Amino acid sequence: MVVHHLGAHHGGTALVGFAVGRSVGQAVVRNRVRRRLRHVMKEHLDALVPGLTVVRATSKAAFVPTPVLAADLADCLRRLEALRS
């Protein structure tokens, strides 16, 4: 997965978007990946800085278990925070 962050949003809130393309699979698989990403993102919402954060799922996201997906997301967010400081 890839995580992008756009600077401070004018409202001062943290917004999260998910991009799950057709390379991930058919609609059922894409929606399942999106639901899993939303679920694992909930624990990181309080730590997000204001702005727009977009999580883009790669084709491998459909095949990994949820704990691995959660660890990958945490790692991406940790690296994003390291780049900001």
N, C-alpha and C positions, 0 to 999 in steps of 0.2 A: 504494500500500500504506500501511497504518497500523501503527505500532508502539506497543504499550502496555507499560509496565513497572510491576510491583507491587513494593513495598518489599522489604526484605531477607527472604529466606526463612529459616526456622528452622534449616535445615541449613547455611546459609552457602554454598550452591552456586548457580550460575547455571543456571536452567532455561529452555528455549525451547519455545514451543508455536506451532503454525501453525493458523490458521483460514482455510479456503478454502470459502466458501459456494457455494450453487447458482447464484448470479448469475455465477460465473466460467465455468460450463459443466457439461457432463455429467461423470459420475464419472471417465472416462478423462482428461479435460482437468483436472479438479480435482486428481487424483493426480499428473499430470505437473507442474502448477504447484507442488504441495507438495514433490515431489522436487527441483525446480529451486531452490526456496527453501532447502531443507535443504542443498543443495550449496553455495550461495553464503553461507549462514550459517556454515559450517565455519571460514572464515577469520577470523570475528569472535568466536568463542567465548572465546578467551583474554582479550579486552578487555571482555567483559560483566561488569557488576557483579552481585554475588549478588542473587538474587530471580527473579521470573518475568517473562520477556519474551515477549509474544505478538505475532506478526506476522500481521496480517490482510490477505489479498490482496483486491484489488478486481477488478472484472470485466476491466479492461484488462491484468491480469497474464498472461492466457492468450495475448495477442497480441504482447507485447514480447519481443525477443531476450534471452537470458540475460545478456549483458554490461550491458544496460540495466537489467535486474532487479537485478543485483549493484550497480550504481551507485546505484539508488534505495534499496536496502536500506542501503548505506553512508551515504547522505545522511540517511536516517531515524535511524539509530543515532548519527550525528554530532550531529544536532539534539537527540536525546534526552539525550545526554551534556552538551550545552551547557545544557539546561534544568536538569540536576541540579547543575551547578556555579554 
